[in-house]
Amino acid sequence: MRVVTKRVGEPLKQGDVSLTIENMQKMVGGYIEQMYLPHGILAFYNEDAKLLKNGSGPNFVIRAKGKPTQTTEGDVFFCAFDDDGNNRGLSVEQMKWLNDSFELVGNIECEEKRRYPLYALTLD
């Protein structure tokens, strides 16, 4: 299936993967949690990423109505879902929406004194 991945400190990347539970957990580095986004898109992330001290750090900020609402930590991937709730590959339009909705907003410095780019996902 066609997905988009967003690793900490890196821009979005497109790829094709088999969305087995094992592959999904490997892509986020642990147990998965999902978040529904506009346009029939699902974001999957590690539900424990904020608790882990593995140096992954904040990935991106989610903004709605011009204000930050949530910080997502750890690696994330995006896929689509159908009317029955089944995961499916992203369409060209969904990938364009993701690309258009992410922007570089600055840099962040982690506890390990490592500096990397911070992105924002704007929902409106």
PyMOL commands that set and color helices and strands:
alter all, ss='L'
color gray80, all
select helices_A, chain A and resi 21-28+38-40+92-101
alter helices_A, ss='H'
color red, helices_A
select strands_A, chain A and resi 2-6+13-16+32-37+41-46+58-64+67-73+76-81+87-88+102-109+115-122
alter strands_A, ss='S'
color yellow, strands_A
deselect
rebuild
show_as cartoon
